[in-house]
């Protein structure tokens, strides 16, 4: 044991300094990427949300940026179109999230108990829609829903492009595209469940259903909550499907979802302050819901 006299500095180990430099070198690319793609855009959006364009005097000098503090946020929150868009997305999430996650979990459990050959075929078949770009998938379903040439239009008890059927149609498109992605995530987590635990359950007389509900599902609970967080965030950012269907039906307005509201405000109305304020409100909602889900996940895990 080395005794250091009072007042003397402990020599720095060269190995410790090299270790810190190596750690900083490894963290630096992620920090730069996070700053450039997340923090800077958020900061710029926050800056834009505090300004709006106004005319000065008689308007001959053209518009100028005026600092309005939180006026843009108040205008967005008081806009009936924005509130309707939030209601549409909330109803969409209430239907899509449990349907998609429940279906993906059920398929993953079935896939986990299937034979090797069937497992490969079914995993590829279910995952294939995820490889299709969102716009292409939306166009495919739009033609399937078409009242003139759509092959499934006559089989449905509702008009898929009507005002009452557009929400189930969008839920169907999103679930079809993301079901396989989440199924693969759940299936990968299921493969990490210890085989000894599963063998012990079989010895105790547990059947496949009891084993799945009492052992497999609780074992992948953290994965389920992570998928829930990303699915909720994706639901709040719904954009591609209604944007594509909007060209085929009048049931989808230019502000049907908050993301469409932001798009319309920025690129159609050229009101960047209102668009930035709406996007910041959407980001805050995503952050709060993510924190809530993660807090529930932590409590359940404990």
SVG drawing of the C-alpha trace seen along z (x, -y; Angstrom):
<svg xmlns="http://www.w3.org/2000/svg" viewBox="-72 -53 77 86">
<polyline fill="none" stroke="black" stroke-width="0.4" points="0.0,0.0 1.4,-3.4 1.0,-6.3 0.8,-9.7 2.1,-12.6 -0.4,-15.5 -0.1,-18.3 1.4,-16.1 -0.5,-15.5 -1.3,-11.9 0.4,-11.2 -1.9,-10.6 -1.6,-7.2 -0.9,-7.3 -3.3,-4.3 -6.2,-6.1 -5.6,-9.2 -5.5,-7.1 -8.7,-5.3 -10.5,-8.7 -9.3,-9.9 -10.5,-6.6 -13.9,-7.0 -14.3,-10.5 -13.2,-9.5 -15.9,-6.8 -18.6,-9.1 -17.8,-12.0 -19.4,-10.7 -22.7,-10.0 -22.6,-13.3 -22.0,-15.2 -24.8,-13.2 -27.2,-13.8 -26.4,-17.5 -26.7,-18.0 -29.8,-15.9 -31.8,-16.4 -30.7,-19.2 -30.0,-21.8 -33.3,-21.2 -35.2,-21.3 -33.5,-24.6 -34.2,-26.1 -37.8,-25.1 -38.1,-26.6 -36.6,-29.8 -39.0,-29.9 -42.0,-29.3 -41.4,-32.6 -41.6,-34.7 -44.2,-35.5 -44.2,-37.6 -46.1,-40.9 -46.4,-43.9 -45.0,-47.3 -46.5,-50.7 -48.5,-50.6 -46.9,-47.3 -44.7,-48.7 -41.5,-47.4 -42.8,-43.8 -43.2,-41.5 -40.7,-41.3 -40.2,-38.8 -41.9,-40.0 -41.2,-38.5 -44.5,-37.3 -43.4,-35.2 -46.0,-32.4 -48.7,-33.8 -48.1,-31.1 -48.7,-28.4 -51.9,-30.0 -53.1,-30.3 -52.4,-26.6 -54.1,-25.4 -57.1,-27.6 -57.4,-26.3 -60.3,-23.9 -58.4,-22.2 -55.5,-21.3 -57.7,-20.0 -59.6,-17.8 -56.3,-16.5 -55.2,-15.5 -58.6,-13.8 -58.1,-11.8 -54.6,-10.7 -55.8,-9.8 -58.6,-7.6 -56.1,-6.1 -53.7,-5.2 -56.3,-3.7 -57.2,-1.2 -53.8,-0.8 -51.5,-0.3 -53.2,2.6 -54.1,4.2 -50.6,4.1 -48.7,5.0 -51.2,7.8 -51.1,9.2 -47.3,9.0 -46.9,10.7 -49.4,13.5 -47.5,14.1 -44.1,14.1 -45.4,16.7 -46.7,18.9 -43.4,18.5 -41.4,19.4 -43.2,22.7 -43.2,23.5 -40.8,25.9 -37.6,24.5 -38.8,24.6 -42.2,23.0 -40.5,20.4 -38.4,19.1 -41.2,19.0 -43.7,17.3 -41.2,14.8 -40.3,13.7 -44.0,13.5 -45.0,11.4 -41.9,9.2 -42.1,8.5 -44.6,5.5 -42.1,3.6 -39.7,3.7 -42.2,1.9 -41.8,-2.0 -44.6,-3.7 -45.7,-5.7 -45.8,-2.6 -47.8,-0.7 -50.2,-3.5 -50.8,-3.6 -51.3,0.1 -54.0,0.0 -55.5,-3.1 -56.2,-1.2 -57.4,1.8 -59.9,-0.6 -60.9,-2.2 -64.7,-1.9 -64.2,-1.4 -61.3,1.0 -60.7,2.1 -61.1,5.9 -61.9,5.7 -64.2,2.7 -67.4,4.9 -66.3,7.2 -66.2,4.6 -69.3,3.6 -68.3,-0.1 -66.9,-2.5 -63.1,-2.4 -62.6,-5.9 -65.7,-7.4 -65.8,-9.7 -66.8,-6.8 -64.4,-4.2 -61.2,-6.2 -59.9,-5.6 -60.2,-1.8 -58.6,-2.0 -55.5,-3.9 -55.3,-1.6 -55.2,1.4 -52.5,-0.1 -50.2,-0.9 -50.8,2.4 -50.1,4.3 -46.8,2.5 -45.5,2.6 -46.8,5.9 -43.9,7.9 -41.3,5.5 -42.6,5.7 -43.1,9.5 -39.4,9.9 -38.4,7.8 -40.7,9.9 -39.5,13.2 -35.8,12.2 -36.6,11.5 -38.4,14.8 -35.3,16.7 -33.4,15.3 -35.7,16.9 -33.7,19.6 -34.5,23.1 -34.1,24.5 -37.0,22.4 -39.2,23.6 -38.2,27.2 -39.0,26.8 -42.5,25.5 -43.1,28.5 -42.0,30.8 -44.5,29.1 -47.3,29.8 -47.7,26.4 -49.1,26.4 -48.1,24.2 -50.6,21.5 -49.8,21.4 -46.1,21.3 -46.5,18.5 -48.6,16.3 -46.8,17.1 -43.2,17.4 -42.5,16.1 -44.5,12.9 -43.3,11.7 -39.7,12.5 -39.9,10.1 -41.8,7.4 -39.0,4.8 -39.1,5.4 -42.8,5.0 -42.6,1.6 -39.9,0.4 -42.0,1.4 -45.0,-0.3 -43.0,-3.6 -42.0,-3.6 -45.5,-2.6 -47.1,-5.5 -44.6,-8.0 -45.1,-6.7 -48.9,-7.0 -48.6,-10.6 -46.4,-11.3 -48.9,-9.7 -48.3,-11.3 -47.6,-9.1 -50.8,-7.0 -53.3,-9.9 -51.2,-12.0 -51.4,-9.3 -55.1,-8.6 -55.9,-12.3 -55.4,-12.3 -58.1,-9.6 -60.7,-10.8 -62.0,-14.1 -62.4,-12.4 -58.8,-13.3 -58.3,-17.0 -55.1,-18.9 -55.0,-19.0 -56.3,-15.5 -53.3,-14.7 -50.9,-17.0 -48.1,-16.2 -50.3,-17.2 -51.3,-20.3 -47.6,-21.2 -47.0,-20.4 -49.9,-22.6 -48.9,-25.5 -45.3,-25.5 -45.4,-24.6 -48.9,-25.7 -49.7,-28.7 -46.0,-29.6 -46.7,-30.3 -43.4,-28.9 -44.0,-30.2 -47.3,-28.4 -45.8,-25.2 -42.9,-25.3 -45.2,-25.9 -47.4,-22.9 -44.3,-20.7 -43.0,-21.7 -46.3,-20.8 -46.2,-17.5 -42.7,-16.8 -43.7,-17.7 -46.6,-15.3 -44.3,-12.5 -41.8,-13.1 -44.5,-13.1 -46.1,-9.9 -42.7,-8.2 -41.8,-9.2 -45.1,-7.9 -44.7,-4.6 -41.2,-4.2 -42.2,-5.0 -44.9,-2.4 -42.4,0.1 -39.9,-0.6 -42.6,0.0 -43.8,3.2 -40.2,4.5 -39.6,3.8"/>
</svg>
